[in-house]
Amino acid sequence: MATYNVFLVDDDRFLLDMYALKFRKAGHVATAFHSGEEMLAALRKKPQIDAVLLDIIMPGMDGFQLLEAIRKEGLAEGAKIIVLSNQGNDSDIERAQKFGIDGYIVKASAIPSEVLEKTVQIIEKRAA
């Protein structure tokens, strides 16, 4: 099985730790960030990553602002960008899709193992 390098950002530390642990237990490298600003600083170092999972509603820089910065600065090149949010309404999904995201997972309707599974499917769709 391939090992993927995943960046996760969420202001909910409990959820963030739970998702990161799920990825690590499955043999992947998961780096957790507690804010959009933290993740953006790490992305600017041009790491080799396979996927970015980001929340929309966060204090400070929200997910939309982070998406905009990632696209504007050409960061996370080659990585799949996946929104992982409780915001499941059509307007948020459409707004996120304008940034060319690769997936949108609503937290409330996906347990951590499903988030892991969907993320791997999205990453491997690129490789196929």
C-alpha positions as CSV (number, residue, x, y, z in Angstrom):
1,M,0.0,0.0,0.0
2,A,1.2,3.5,-0.9
3,T,2.1,5.9,1.9
4,Y,0.7,9.4,1.4
5,N,1.7,12.7,3.0
6,V,-1.4,14.6,4.1
7,F,-1.8,18.1,5.6
8,L,-4.9,18.7,7.8
9,V,-6.2,22.0,9.2
10,D,-9.0,22.4,11.6
11,D,-9.5,24.7,14.6
12,D,-11.3,21.8,16.4
13,R,-8.3,20.1,18.1
14,F,-10.2,17.0,19.1
15,L,-11.4,16.3,15.5
16,L,-8.0,17.3,14.0
17,D,-6.1,14.9,16.3
18,M,-8.7,12.1,15.6
19,Y,-8.3,12.5,11.8
20,A,-4.5,12.7,12.0
21,L,-4.4,9.6,14.2
22,K,-6.6,7.8,11.7
23,F,-4.2,8.6,8.8
24,R,-1.1,7.7,10.9
25,K,-2.6,4.4,12.0
26,A,-3.2,3.6,8.3
27,G,0.5,4.2,7.6
28,H,0.3,7.7,6.2
29,V,2.2,10.8,7.2
30,A,-0.3,13.3,8.6
31,T,0.7,16.8,9.7
32,A,-1.9,18.7,11.7
33,F,-2.3,22.5,11.8
34,H,-4.6,24.5,14.1
35,S,-5.0,27.5,11.8
36,G,-5.1,28.5,8.2
37,E,-2.1,30.8,8.8
38,E,0.0,27.8,10.2
39,M,-0.8,25.7,7.2
40,L,-0.1,28.5,4.8
41,A,3.4,29.1,6.3
42,A,4.2,25.3,6.0
43,L,2.9,25.2,2.4
44,R,5.1,28.1,1.5
45,K,8.1,25.9,2.2
46,K,7.0,23.8,-0.8
47,P,6.7,20.4,0.9
48,Q,5.9,17.3,-1.2
49,I,2.4,16.5,-0.1
50,D,-0.3,14.3,-1.6
51,A,-3.4,16.0,-0.1
52,V,-4.6,19.0,1.8
53,L,-7.7,18.6,4.0
54,L,-9.1,21.9,5.2
55,D,-12.0,23.1,7.3
56,I,-14.0,26.1,6.1
57,I,-15.1,27.7,9.4
58,M,-12.0,28.7,11.4
59,P,-11.1,31.8,13.3
60,G,-8.6,34.1,11.6
61,M,-8.0,32.8,8.1
62,D,-10.9,30.7,7.1
63,G,-10.9,27.9,4.6
64,F,-12.0,30.0,1.7
65,Q,-9.2,32.5,2.4
66,L,-6.7,29.6,2.7
67,L,-7.9,28.1,-0.6
68,E,-7.6,31.5,-2.3
69,A,-4.0,31.9,-1.0
70,I,-3.0,28.4,-2.0
71,R,-4.3,29.0,-5.6
72,K,-3.0,32.6,-5.9
73,E,0.5,31.6,-4.7
74,G,0.6,28.3,-6.6
75,L,1.1,26.2,-3.5
76,A,0.4,22.5,-2.9
77,E,1.1,21.8,-6.5
78,G,0.1,18.3,-7.5
79,A,-1.7,17.8,-4.2
80,K,-5.4,17.0,-4.0
81,I,-7.3,19.7,-2.2
82,I,-10.2,18.4,-0.1
83,V,-12.6,20.5,2.0
84,L,-13.6,18.7,5.2
85,S,-16.3,20.8,6.7
86,N,-19.6,20.8,8.6
87,Q,-20.8,23.3,6.1
88,G,-22.7,21.1,3.7
89,N,-25.0,23.6,2.0
90,D,-24.8,24.0,-1.8
91,S,-23.6,27.6,-1.7
92,D,-20.5,26.6,0.3
93,I,-19.8,23.6,-1.9
94,E,-20.2,25.7,-5.0
95,R,-18.0,28.5,-3.6
96,A,-15.3,25.9,-2.7
97,Q,-15.5,24.3,-6.2
98,K,-14.7,27.7,-7.8
99,F,-11.2,27.1,-6.3
100,G,-10.8,23.9,-8.2
101,I,-11.0,21.6,-5.2
102,D,-10.8,17.8,-5.7
103,G,-13.3,16.8,-3.1
104,Y,-15.8,18.0,-0.5
105,I,-16.5,15.9,2.6
106,V,-19.2,16.9,5.1
107,K,-17.9,15.9,8.6
108,A,-21.3,15.2,10.0
109,S,-22.0,12.5,7.4
110,A,-18.6,10.8,7.3
111,I,-16.8,8.9,10.2
112,P,-13.0,9.2,10.3
113,S,-12.4,5.9,8.5
114,E,-14.6,7.2,5.7
115,V,-12.7,10.4,5.5
116,L,-9.5,8.4,5.3
117,E,-11.0,6.1,2.6
118,K,-12.4,9.0,0.5
119,T,-9.1,10.9,0.8
120,V,-7.1,7.9,-0.5
121,Q,-9.6,7.4,-3.3
122,I,-9.2,11.0,-4.4
123,I,-5.4,10.8,-4.2
124,E,-5.3,7.6,-6.2
125,K,-7.7,8.9,-8.8
126,R,-4.9,11.3,-9.8
127,A,-2.3,8.5,-9.9
128,A,-4.5,6.2,-12.0
